[in-house]
Amino acid sequence: MHSTGTADYDLRLTSRRTDHALIITVSGDIDLDTVEPLQYALSSAHSDPDRSRTVVLDLSAVSFAGTSFINVLLRARNLLGAERLRITDPSLCVARLMRMTDLDKYFTIDTKMAFASTAATTTGSSAASGTWPLARTGPQR
């Protein structure tokens, strides 16, 4: 496991490798002042000798995501390829940003909230139940 973070910035990255994936967990604020470690982690994933390894971004603990985050996601998608980059459990602020900018249509997104939303729908609950209806989507080309 590798961890990156400093007291000067409110962003923390941890990464771990499995047989088939590199999982990068991001927590804190992603903005112009803090985005560089995330850029570096995603660029480093591109140079991984095992190009079949999926890169998974766990964004469940992101408390703020600014426009620099959008830039990093788009660059990572171009660098790694849409099939290799996955987003999991985006926080509410990330889910909103991705929905408002239509980025949710261009990334594979897996989220526990989608399953909760599906369960709420099948039991007759409304969207006001607190779940964010961001379904698992695949990348568009």
C-alpha positions in Angstrom: 0.0 0.0 0.0 1.3 3.4 -0.9 0.0 6.6 0.7 0.5 10.3 -0.4 -0.6 13.3 1.5 0.8 16.3 3.3 -0.4 18.5 6.1 -0.3 21.5 3.7 -3.1 20.0 1.5 -6.4 18.5 2.3 -6.1 15.5 -0.1 -5.0 12.0 0.7 -4.3 9.1 -1.7 -3.8 5.5 -0.9 -3.1 2.9 -3.5 -2.9 -0.9 -3.5 -2.5 -3.5 -6.2 -4.4 -6.7 -6.6 -3.8 -9.3 -9.3 -6.1 -7.5 -11.7 -6.4 -3.9 -10.5 -4.7 -0.9 -9.1 -7.0 0.7 -6.6 -6.5 4.4 -5.8 -8.5 5.7 -2.9 -8.9 9.5 -2.8 -10.1 11.5 0.2 -10.4 15.2 0.9 -10.7 18.1 -1.5 -9.6 17.9 -5.1 -8.9 21.4 -6.5 -6.1 23.2 -8.3 -3.9 23.3 -5.3 -4.2 19.6 -4.4 -4.7 17.8 -7.7 -1.0 17.1 -8.5 -0.7 13.8 -6.5 -3.7 12.4 -8.2 -2.4 13.4 -11.6 0.9 11.7 -10.8 -0.8 8.5 -9.5 -2.9 8.2 -12.7 0.1 8.9 -15.0 2.1 6.3 -13.1 -0.6 3.8 -13.6 -0.2 4.3 -17.4 3.5 3.2 -17.1 2.6 0.0 -15.2 4.1 -2.9 -17.1 0.8 -4.8 -16.8 -1.3 -2.8 -19.1 -4.3 -5.2 -18.6 -4.5 -4.0 -14.9 -7.7 -2.0 -14.3 -7.3 1.3 -12.6 -10.0 1.9 -10.0 -10.6 5.3 -8.5 -12.5 5.0 -5.2 -14.0 8.5 -4.7 -16.3 7.8 -1.8 -14.4 10.1 0.6 -14.0 13.1 -1.7 -15.5 16.1 0.0 -14.9 18.6 -2.8 -14.1 18.3 -6.5 -13.4 21.3 -8.6 -12.8 21.8 -12.3 -9.2 20.6 -12.1 -10.7 17.2 -11.2 -12.6 17.2 -14.4 -9.4 17.9 -16.3 -7.6 15.0 -14.5 -10.4 12.6 -15.2 -10.4 13.4 -18.9 -6.7 13.2 -19.2 -6.6 9.9 -17.4 -9.3 8.5 -19.7 -7.3 9.5 -22.7 -4.1 8.1 -21.3 -5.4 4.9 -19.8 -8.3 4.2 -22.1 -12.0 4.1 -21.2 -12.0 0.3 -20.7 -9.1 0.4 -18.2 -10.3 3.3 -15.9 -13.2 2.7 -13.5 -14.7 4.9 -10.9 -16.3 3.4 -7.8 -18.5 4.9 -5.0 -18.3 8.6 -6.0 -19.3 10.9 -3.2 -22.3 13.0 -3.6 -20.3 16.1 -4.7 -18.4 14.0 -7.3 -21.7 12.3 -8.5 -23.3 15.8 -8.9 -20.3 17.2 -10.7 -20.1 14.2 -13.1 -23.9 14.4 -13.7 -23.9 18.1 -14.4 -21.0 17.9 -16.8 -22.3 14.6 -18.4 -19.0 12.9 -17.5 -21.1 10.0 -16.0 -21.8 9.0 -19.6 -18.1 8.6 -20.5 -16.8 6.6 -17.5 -17.6 3.2 -16.0 -19.0 4.0 -12.6 -19.8 1.4 -10.0 -21.5 2.5 -6.8 -23.2 1.0 -3.8 -25.7 3.9 -4.0 -27.0 2.6 -7.4 -27.9 -0.7 -5.7 -29.6 1.2 -2.9 -31.5 3.3 -5.4 -32.6 0.2 -7.2 -33.7 -1.4 -4.0 -35.6 1.8 -3.0 -37.4 1.8 -6.4 -38.4 -1.9 -6.1 -39.8 -1.3 -2.6 -41.8 1.7 -3.6 -39.6 4.4 -2.0 -39.0 7.7 -3.7 -35.8 9.4 -4.7 -36.1 11.6 -1.6 -34.9 8.6 0.4 -31.4 10.0 0.4 -29.9 7.8 -2.3 -28.2 9.4 -5.3 -29.5 7.6 -8.4 -26.3 7.2 -10.3 -26.5 3.9 -12.1 -23.6 1.8 -13.2 -22.7 3.0 -16.6 -20.3 2.1 -19.2 -18.1 4.4 -21.3 -19.4 5.9 -24.5 -17.1 6.2 -27.4 
